[in-house]
Amino acid sequence: MKLRNKNILVTGANGMIAYQLIKLLKDKDCNLTLTDLHDEPKFWNDVKYIGGDLRSRQFSNSICKDQDIVFSLVGMKATPKISLETPASHSIPMNQFNSNIIESAFKNDVEWFLYTSSVGVYGPAEVFYEDNVWSTFPSKNDWYGGWAKRIGELSVEACMKEYHKKNCSIVRPANIYGEWDGFGDTSTAVSSLIKKGHSDDVLEVWGDGNQIRDFMYSEDTARGMIHMVENEVVEPVNLGSGVETTIRELATIISEYFNIELNFDDTKPSGDAKRIVSTELSESYGFKPQVSLKDGLHRTMDWYKEFANGL
């Protein structure tokens, strides 16, 4: 599928991945429309932006009208703390966002729809394979967010069945980091360490640092999304770097960048020993990330040093 001259809607347009996605789509000569909850865009003031709440069916339907392709990046970050303390405030809006935009896209007969799921849909495992989702339950650390994303995937499948179409891509990104990540209450492991590295004299890391994860730069994630749409991939696909990285390796890059000491506190919880995604399927469709962890982290930290005071 060629994207040139297509009318393309990006939801969740003020988010980290959307920032990179929009940058890439602008180079493809698309007719872009952006939407998010906020009245004003966080970036890309030169692109059509319509602020609104996708929990409104009327707004969801109107924003999808005359669109050829919808990239649905709408979401709310869920940390273990959020899942424990305010699960309803996270999962209920997520279900509303997803159900409305998915149904509206089908009712407006869009050519293609991309749904952004998450590795939170998987149960505890060392390696996440696409076809293992329904054999287990989401992790207790991502219980509500994982189920919200699973319900979104089911909604996509239900609409394709009812409307007799095969026109949706579902992507499950790994641990994504990059510019415009959440550096506040919704900090991820990467953004939290960068924030500490920027402000502290010693980079304190929970656990022994031997935990293994798959980290992917947001630009590569956006590139993977476009790749799946252009190649009309209709089965759920993991998006990851395919590189196993320890938390120690991650923290070392960050501490060396800020020129501070590094300390591991093995009395604190460290999470699962290993959580990575299988990239065999995405590679079979010809997708490979382009940005190394070190390069991606340096880009992110360069940006954070410039924008930290405003975050």
Buried (B, 14 or more C-beta within 10 A) or exposed (E): EEBEEBBBBBBBBBBBBBBBBBEBBEEBEBBBBBBBBEEEBBBBEEBEBBBBBBBEBEBBBBBBEEBBBBBBBBBBBBBBEBBEEEBEEBBEBBBBBBBBBBBBBBBBEBBBBBBBBBBBBBBEBEBBBBEBBEEEBBBEBBBBBBBBBBBBBEBBBBBBEEEEBEBBBBBBBBBBBBBBBBBEEBBBBBBBBBBBBBEEEEBBBBBBBBBBBBBBBBBBBBBBBBBBBBEBBBEBBBBBBBBEBBBBBBBBBBBEBBEBEBEBEEEEEBBEEBBBBBBEBBEEBEBEBEBEBEEBBBBBBEBBEEEBEEE
